[in-house]
Amino acid sequence: MLEIVEKTLLTGIGAMALTQKKAEELIDDLKKRMNLTEEEGKNLLDKLRDAAKDNQKKLEEMAQDEVKKACDRIGVVTTEDFIKLQKKVEQLEKQLKAQDK
């Protein structure tokens, strides 16, 4: 299950990398066709990069949420929950040892 989520995430990131390369090619083409200056082309590319970064962050957040949901569905315990349980067991063991004395 986690393997599928991981593959999906990596595929999305790979697609974004390809999209950025295509965006750069599109900018070069637009600069030639529309007689954009180097500065105008750079500004447009920067805007596209910022949008791609925002989309990447959203994709990562969505992937994390999906992983959490999948873990909840299959009953995987979080590290935080495990540590709480571990501390509780240690407390109970101490209480049992104290009662035995």
N, C-alpha and C positions, 0 to 999 in steps of 0.2 A: 504494500500500500504506500509506504513512504517512498519507495523506489519510483513509483509512478509520479508522485508529486515532485520529486527531485528532477526527474526527466522533463516534466512539464515546465518547471521553473527554468531549467537550463535551456530548453527550447525557446522559451520566451525571451530570455536574455540574448541568445544567439540571434533571434529574429530582430531584436532591437539593434544589435551591432550591425547587422546587414542593412537595416533601415537607415542607420546613421551614414553608412557608406553611400547608400543610394541618395540620401539627402545632400551629401557633399557633391555628388555627381550632378544632381538636379540644380544646385546652386551654380555650379560652373556653367551648366547649359543656360540657365536664366541670365547669368552675367553676360554671356555672349549674345543671346537673342534680344535682351532688353537693354543692352548697353549699360548694365549696372556698373557702378564704380567698385573698386576693390573693397572700399569701406562699406558700401551698401550690401555687397555680397557677404562680407564678414558679419555684419549685423544680422542679416537674415539667417545665416548659418548658426550664429550664437543663439538666436531665438529658437531655432529648431533643436539645437542641442539641449537647451534648457527644458524644452517641452519633453524631449526624450528622457532626460534625467528624472523629471517629475513622473513620467509614465513608468520608469523603472522602479522608482520608490513605491508607487502604487502597486505595481506587480509584486514586489517583494512583500509588501504588507498583506496583500491578498494571499500570497503563497503561505506566509506564516499563519494567517488565520485558518487556511484550509488544512495545514498540517496539525494545528491545534485541534480543530474539529475532528480530523481523522483519528488523532490520538485519543480524544475523548470517546469516540465511537467504539474503538477497539479496547479501551480500558487501560491505556498506557498511563502510568503515574508520572506526574511531573517531578522534577528534581526537588522543587520546593516542598511538595507533598511528602516525598520520600524522606527528606531531612526532618520534617515535622514528626513523621511516624517513628523515625529512628530515635529522636530525642524522647518521645513518649515511651518507647520500649526501654530505653536506658533508665528513665525515671521509675518505671514499673519494676525493673530488675533491682534497682536500689531499694525500693520499698519492700520487695520480697526478701532481699538479703537482710534488711533491718528487722523484719518480722521473724526470720529464722533464728536470730541471735537471742 
